[in-house]
Amino acid sequence: MMKLLVAIAFVLILGSLASALFFLMKDKSKSNRTVNALTVRVGLSITLFLLILLSYKLGWITPTGLPYTAR
């Protein structure tokens, strides 16, 4: 479930970034749509980070990867 939620959030973040680029090219600084799109992106990124942190603290996700070996 968490993988799906993170994937959806990541797609939304990329979509917001793409819309900001589109508005930057189209509006030529005549409106605040670029700033609004980037604000949404930052908000989504912070929310995703906090969700991952909370999920880890609650034990919903666990770290995986290479095991640590001391040299």
C-alpha positions as CSV (number, residue, x, y, z in Angstrom):
1,M,0.0,0.0,0.0
2,M,2.8,2.4,0.9
3,K,4.6,1.8,-2.4
4,L,1.5,2.8,-4.3
5,L,1.0,5.9,-2.2
6,V,4.6,7.0,-2.7
7,A,4.4,6.3,-6.4
8,I,1.2,8.4,-6.8
9,A,2.7,11.2,-4.8
10,F,5.9,11.1,-6.9
11,V,3.8,11.3,-10.1
12,L,1.9,14.3,-8.7
13,I,5.1,16.0,-7.8
14,L,6.5,15.5,-11.3
15,G,3.2,16.7,-12.8
16,S,3.3,19.9,-10.7
17,L,6.9,20.5,-11.9
18,A,5.9,19.9,-15.5
19,S,3.0,22.3,-15.2
20,A,5.3,25.0,-13.7
21,L,7.6,24.6,-16.7
22,F,4.6,24.9,-19.0
23,F,3.3,28.0,-17.3
24,L,6.9,29.5,-17.3
25,M,7.1,29.1,-21.0
26,K,3.6,30.2,-21.8
27,D,2.8,33.1,-19.5
28,K,6.1,35.0,-19.8
29,S,5.8,36.2,-16.2
30,K,2.3,37.7,-16.6
31,S,0.7,35.6,-13.9
32,N,1.5,33.7,-10.7
33,R,0.6,30.3,-12.1
34,T,4.3,29.2,-12.2
35,V,4.8,30.3,-8.5
36,N,1.6,28.5,-7.5
37,A,2.6,25.3,-9.3
38,L,6.0,25.3,-7.6
39,T,4.4,26.0,-4.2
40,V,2.2,22.9,-4.7
41,R,5.3,20.9,-5.7
42,V,7.2,22.0,-2.5
43,G,4.1,21.2,-0.4
44,L,3.7,17.8,-1.9
45,S,7.4,17.0,-1.5
46,I,7.3,18.0,2.2
47,T,4.2,16.0,2.8
48,L,5.7,12.9,1.1
49,F,8.8,13.2,3.2
50,L,6.8,13.5,6.4
51,L,4.6,10.6,5.4
52,I,7.7,8.4,4.8
53,L,9.2,9.4,8.1
54,L,5.9,8.8,10.0
55,S,5.5,5.4,8.2
56,Y,9.0,4.4,9.3
57,K,8.4,5.5,12.9
58,L,5.1,3.5,13.1
59,G,6.7,0.4,11.5
60,W,4.6,0.5,8.3
61,I,7.8,0.4,6.3
62,T,11.2,-1.0,7.1
63,P,14.6,-0.2,5.6
64,T,16.1,-2.7,3.2
65,G,19.3,-2.8,1.2
66,L,22.8,-3.9,1.6
67,P,23.7,-5.0,5.1
68,Y,26.3,-3.0,6.9
69,T,29.7,-4.8,7.3
70,A,32.5,-3.3,9.3
71,R,35.9,-3.5,7.8
